[in-house]
Amino acid sequence: MTKIAICDDEQSLLSANRAVVENFLQEKRELATIEEYGNGEFLLADIQEGSYFGLILLDIEMPEKDGMELAPQIKQYLPNVLIMFVTSHLKYAIDSFALSIFRYIPKQELKPRLYQALEDAFNYIRLEENGVYTIQTQTRMEKVLLKNILYIQKSGKNSVLVTFEGESKVRKSLSQVYEEINRREFFYIDRGCIVNIIHIMQVKNGEVILKNGESLPISRSHIQSTKELINSYWGNKL
């Protein structure tokens, strides 16, 4: 069961966030618990004392300790937690990339943006819990976590799965691997390359920039579809 924390110093927005989350959980029949915090210090203190959360909705503009300051401190204790920033100011969106924030939600469009972000978050959590790609030959069997795959590239008659830890090669076509994975997080940016959308930090000058710093070229035929997918996933215009 996913544990969700909502942190906002304004009670009206705290209630609005909770209402969207509860509506999502009910409609999608997802199981989760919700904890509310009106102060970032209290949230951090609970985490420091051992409280675990899989997802945190965090207001950026708060007194004493704002979300931009709080997020990296939370990550020290919960490195895999998904954090969503909720704010009125667009200027924070770029900074949120550097902090590995899962999603940025404008308060002005709270209901539609947060609902979609929650759907993506729960898909990611399922990917994290259950997603494995198995490579099996006569001499070896290897399980690769889907969440760790940065991209998959064609190499002759093989497909190469590139992760943070290294590379894993499988003697299958790229299209076959794509069909076997069958996850919306994976899509083509070129006929010879599939990327995992959760690791894309930026699209710039016809390339996707990944969390590990690598840049991959997007073919002309895939530029528009790539931008549309990223826009839909992040809920922001690139």
N, C-alpha and C positions, 0 to 999 in steps of 0.2 A: 504494500500500500504506500502510495506517495504521500509525503508530508509537505505541506505548503505553508510558507510564512508570508504574510502580507504586512508591510511596514510603511506607514504614512502618518505624518503628524496631524493631518486634518481628518477628523472623524467622518465627515461626509464622503471624502474620497476613499477612506478605509472601507466604509460600508459599500460604496459603489464598486470597488474592486472585488470585494467578497461576493456581491450579488452576481457579478459576471462569472466568477469562478464557480459558484454554486450552480448557476444555470448550466454552465458547460458540463460539470460533473453529472448533473441529472440527465441532461439530454444525451450525453455520450456514454452514460452508465459506467463512469470511471469511479474507482474507489480512492478516496484521499481524505486526509484530515487537514484542517485549516487552523493556523494560529495567527492572531492579530497582534501587532505591535504599534504603539503610537510614538515610539522613540527608538532610534537606531542603536543607542547604547544598550537598551534592554535586550534587543535581538542579539547583539554581539555577545553580551554577557551570558545569555542562555546557551549560545553555540559554544562559547569557551568552556562552559560547564558540562558539555556533552550532548546537548540537543542536536538532533540531525534533521536536516531538511533536504529534500530533493529538488525543490523549486522555491525561489524567493522572488516576490514582487516588491521592488524597492523604489521608494520615492527618492528622487535626486535632491530636491530642495527641502532640506530639513534643518532645524536649528541644532546647534552643538556639533553633530557629526552628520555630514551630508552623504548621499549615496555614493558619490565618486570616491570619497574617503573610506567609506564603510566596505564597499565591494572587495577590494584587495585584502582587507583584514579578514573578511568572511572566508575568502578563498584559501587563506592560510590554514583554516581548520576544516573546511569542506571544499577541497580542490575540484571536485566533480559536480558541485551544485550548479543548477541552472539559475542564473539571475536575470530578471527582466527589469529594466529601468522604466519607470513611469514618470514623465515630466512634461512640463508645458513648453520647454525651450529646446528648439532644434539644435542649438549650438553644442549640446552634449552628445549628439548622435555619433560624431566622428570619434570622440574620446572613448565612447563605449566599446568600439572595436578593439582598442589597445588593451582594455581590461577583460577581453574575452567574454563580454556580456552576450547572453543568448539572444535577447531581443530588446528593442527600444520601442516603447509604447507612448505615443502622444496622448496626453490627457484629453485633448479636444476630440479624439476619435477612439475613446476608451473601449466602448462595447465591441465594435467590429474588429479592431486591431488586437485587443486582448484575447478575444474568443479564438481568433485564428492562431495567435501565438501559443495559446494553451494547447490547441490541437497539435501543433508542431512539437511542443515540448513533450507531450505524452507519447507522440510517435518516436521522438528521440530516446525517451526513457525506455520504451520497449526495445528499440534498437540496441540500447546499451545492455539491457538485461538478457535479451534472447538472440541478438543478431550475430550469427557466426557463419563464415564461409569455409567449407571444408575442402581441402585439396588432398586428393587420395590417388596414389599410384601403387605400383606393385611393391615399391620399396619404402614408401613413407606415407604418413598421414599427418596433415597439419591443419589446425583450426585457426582461422584469422578472424578476430573480432571486427565486425563491420564498422563499428564506431571508430576504429583505429586506422581504417583505410583512408588515405588522403586522395589517391586517384588510382586508376587502373589504365595501363597503357599497352597497346599492341606492340609486340616485338617478334617479328617473323611469324611463325605458327603458334607462338605462345602469347599469353597475357600475363603482364607483370603487375602484381598488387603492391603498391607502394604505401608503406605505413610509416609512423614516426620511428619505428624500430629498425626498419630496413625494407627489403624486398622479398616477395614470394612469387615464384613463377609457376604457372600452370599451363599444360599443353592443351589449351582450348582457345577457340576464337573469342574475340572481345564480345561479340554479340551473344555468344553462348553464356559467358560469365554474367553479362548484363541480365539475361533472362533468368539465370539461376538465382542471382541476388534479388531481383524483383522488388526493389525498394524505391520509393519516390525521391529519396535523398540522393540517389545516384543518377546522373544524366550525362549525355554526350556534350562535350564542347568542341569535339572534332571527331571525325569518323575513326580516329585511332586513339581516342582518349576519353575516359569517363571520370568525372570528379564526384567527390562526396560533398554535397552542398554545405554540410555542417562545418566544414573546415575552410570555407571560402571567406576571406576577410575583406576583399575588395575586387572590383572589376575596373581595370584602368588600361587605357591605350591598347585595347584589344586583347588583354590578358586577364586571367584570374590569378589573384595573389592569395596563397594559402597560409595557414597559421604557422607553418614551418619556414616561411619566407620564400618558398619556391614560387615562380611565376610560370604559368602555362598558357601558351597561345590559344586563342579561340579562332576557329575557322570563320570565314566571312558568313558562311551559310548558317552558323550557329550563334552568331553574336546577338541577334534579336531575341531568340528563344532563351539564351542564357540570361540576358538582362531581365526578361519577363519572369523567369523562374526565381532569380535572386530577389527581384522586387516583391514577388508574392511571398517568398519565404521570410524576408526581413520586414516586409510591410512598409518599406521606404522606397522612394525613387532614387535611382543611382545617378 
